[in-house]
Structure formats: structure tokens, C-alpha cells
Amino acid sequence: MEENKIALITGATRGIGKQIAITLANSGFDIVINYRKENKDLEDTKKEIEEAGRKCLAVQGDVSNYEDCERFIKEAIEKFGKIDVLVNNAGITRDNLLMRMKKEDFQDVLNVNQVCTFKVTKNVIPYMMKARNGRIVNISSVVGIVGNAGQTNYSASKAGIIGFTKSLAKEVASRNILVNAVAPGFIETNMTDVLKDEIKENIAKSIPLKRMGKAEDVANVVKFLASKESSYITGQVINVDGGMIM
């Protein structure tokens, strides 16, 4: 158990982010999550974290707004005094072929998935530098490595996160801050729930393990990277994809 540790997870009210928050709470972390508007997903996440016996600070703030990031991170520091682990998970999709893609759909995906990772990390890193300790886990995607038709915007954003991860890892390693990325493949979430069963079956057939992953599969890797057991790992990208892109 990682007692007296604080983890901040963006995009944690549902899907992979929610599971990461709950998994870290079950591992002894107190949790900070952000939200734009109060809703049932937020309340459900808070409830599950608190049922794990941990504190949950939900702070209002839009990760696409730099001033919001600065403010809600200060709120977290005022509440807990530190942030040991940052998980940059917030992300969106706006899929379409490039020929049909609106310029706003390209820019919005890069802004939320990539630029927001910069904005949140920029505001957290000074506290980690001062503490000479920290873990940053960025959620990328296997499509950031191999690409995917109809996802030029999403693939570009997730590839950018990998470059960001490796560069920052080199900058802050001397301060005992470890920076890694996790690249999920096809994971069962609300995003994939909308797919037809036939499409899901075809996806599963293309994966060596013959199944789509679960949010827990990703969360468990994040838990490892957030723990003391990962103390000699930095600048790495760990695929959680059932062998899809070996």
C-alpha cells in the first residue's frame, strides 16, 4: 500500500480514468480529480474512492484552460500539501477521414489530448521539482505508434504525447521524477460500447489474445508505474494491447 500518497488524475469521471482513480485509491492513494460540471459520473467516482477508505478532492476546472489548471492544482496543494503522482488521462476523439475532417475537429483533439497534457504538467512539475520526487504517467495510445485510418487527429495527438513523455523524462530524471506513458489498444469503455457487436468481434479476432482489454488492464500498469517498484523506469512507453502491435 502506498500510504500518504496523493494522485491527481485528469478525465477521471468515467472509463479508463475512473478505473485508474479507483485502482490507485485501493492501493492507498488519496485522489484529486477535476471536473467541468457536476454530474452523476463525478458523484459515482467520488463515492467509489471514498468507499475504498481514501479521501477524494474534486476540483472544478477545465484542463483546456491554463488558468483553470493553475487554480485547481493550487487547490490540491492547499488541501494535501503535495502531488506525488500525476496521470494525464483526459482525452477526446473526433474521428473522420482527413478529406472530410473539419479543421476544428483536428485542433480540438490536439488541444485536449496533447496541449492539455502540457498545461497540467507545467503546473504540477514545480511542486515535484521542489520535492525532488514524483511520478508522471501520460495516457497515449497504440495508434500514436502505428496510426489508424480515420484518426489522423487522434493519432497525431497521442504520438505527440510519446515525444513529450520522453523529452520530459530526460529533463527531470535528476530530480527523481519519473515520466512514462501507457499506450492502450482496444479497451472496453463507453467509447467502444457504441460499436456494433460484429465490429467488436472482428477487432477481437485481430488481437493475439483474442479479446479486447478492460480498463483494469490499463489501471494496473499505471498503478505499477506510480509505485516504488518502478523506481528505475523512466521515458518508457508500455503497450497494453493484448499483443496487437508486437
N, C-alpha and C positions, 0 to 999 in steps of 0.2 A: 504493500500500500504506500502511495506517495502522499503521506500526510502533510498538512500545512502547505500544500502547493496550490497555486492559482492558475487556471487555464482560461484564456479568452478565445472563444470560437465564434467566427462570423458565419452568418447564414445557418444558425443552429436551431431554427424552429421546426424544421422538418427534414426528412430524407437523411442523407449521409451526415450532414452537420448535426442533426438532432442525435443520431446514434453515437457520434463522436463525443458529444457533450455528456450523454448518459454513461457511456463506457468509461470516460475519464472520471466522472463522479463516483462510479462504482469502484474506481481504483484509488479513491481518497482525495481527489481534487475538488476544491471549491471552484465554481464555474461562473464566468461572466459571459453573457450573450447580449447581442444588440438586436433591436427591432425598429422598424419604421412606424408601424401602427400596432396597437394591441389587438390580439385576435386569439382564437381558441388554440391554434398551434403553439403560440407563445405560452399560454397558460398550461397546456399539456406538458410542454418541455420543462417548465419550471417545476411542476408537480412531480414529475418523474425524478428530477435531480434531487429535490428535497426528500422524496421517499427513499433515496439512496443514502440519506443522512448527511447530505452536504448542503452548503449554502449556495444560493443562486442569485446573482445580481443581474437583473435585466435592465439594460440602459437603452433609452431611446436614442436612435441615431442612424443616419443613412450613410453607409460606407462609401457612397459615391460623392459625398460632401466632405472635403478635407476638414473644415471647421467642426463638423459633427464628430468625425473620428477623433480629433484632438480633444473635444469635450468629453466624449463617453469614455475614452481611455483615462483621462484625468479622474473621472468619477470612479473608475475601477481602482485606480491607485489610492484615492482617498479612502475607499472602503476597505481594501485589503493590504495596501502598502506595497504591493509588488505584482508583477505578472511574470510567472515562471515559464508559461507555455503559451504561444500564440498559434492558433490554427486558422489560416486563411482559407475559408471554405466557400464563402459567398460566390454564387455564380448564376448565370442565366444562359439560355440558348435562344437563338433566332435563326433556325435552320432554313436554308434555301440554296439553290444553285447560284453561283456567283452572278450569272447573267440576269437573274431575277431578284437578286438581293438589293434591298434598299440601303442607301448609304447610312441611314440612321441605324439599321439593324446591325451593320458591321461595327459602327462606332459604339453603340450601346453595349454590345457584347465585350468589346475590348475594354471599355471603361469599367464595367462591373467586374469582369473576371481578372483583368490584368492591372489596370490602373488603381483599382481599389485595394489590391494587394499591396501596392506601393504605399498608398495613403495610410493604411492601418499600420503597416510595418514601420514606416517612417516615424509614427508617433509612439510606437512601443519600444523601438530599439534603444532610445536614450536611457530608459529605465533598466533595460537588460545590460547595457554597457556599464552603467554605474554599479550594478550588482555583480558584474563580471560573471554572469551566468544566465543561461536561457536556452529555450528550445523554440524553434520556429518550424512549423510544418505547413507547407503550401500544397493545396489540393490541385493537382494538374489533371491530366487525362492521357490515356494511351493515344488518343487522336492528336495530341500535341507532339507525339513521336512519329506516328505513321500517317497521319492525315485521315480524312474521311470525306467522301464526296457529299456536297450539300452542307458542309460545316467549315468553310474557309475561315469564317469569323471566329468560331469556337476553337478550331484547331490552332489558329494564329495566337489566340489569347492564351491557350494552355501551353503552347510551345514557348511563348514569352515568359511564362511563369517558371519554366525549367531554366531558362537562361538567367532570370532574376535570382533564382534559388542558388545556382552555382556561383554566381558573382558575389552575392551577399555572403555566402558561406566563406569565401576567401577573405572578405573584408573583416569579418568579426570572429574568426576562429581563435585569434589570440586572446580574446576576452571570454573564452569558454562558452560562446554562443554557437549552438549547432543549428544548421539550417538544411532541411531536407524537403523533398517533395514526394508525394504519393500520387501515382497515376492509375486511377481505377479504369477498368474496362467496362463491360456492360453489367451494371448493378441494378438489382430490383429496387426501384424507388417510385415515387409519384410521377417522375418524368417518363419512366419506361412502362408504367401501368397503362398509359394511353395507347400503347402499341397493340395491334391485333395479335391474337394467340399464334397465328401462323407465322407472323414475323418473329415473335419471340422464340418459337420452335426452331426457325431457321438460324437465328442468332446462336442459340444453344448448340446446334449441330456444328457450327463453325469454331467452337471453343474446344480445345483439347479435353477439358474436364467435363464437357457436355452439359454445362449448366451456366446460368447467369449467376453472378455473385450477389451477396447480401450486404447490406450496409454494415453489418457487424464485421465482415471480412476487411473492410477498409478501416473501420474504427479500431480494430485490434492492432493493425500496423501503426496507426497513429499513436495508440497507447504505448507501443514499444518505443517509438521514436521520442515520445515525451518522457520516457523513464530513464533512470540512471543506467540501465542495462545497455543503452545505446550511446554511451559516453565517448565512443571512438568512431562515430559515424557522422559525417557531415558532407554536404554537397552532393548527396546521392538522390537518385530517383528510383523509387521502388514501385514496380508494376503490380497491381492487384487485379489480375485479368484472366485467371484460370489458364494461363499459358497462351493467350491469344496472339501475342506478338513476340514469342521467344525467338 
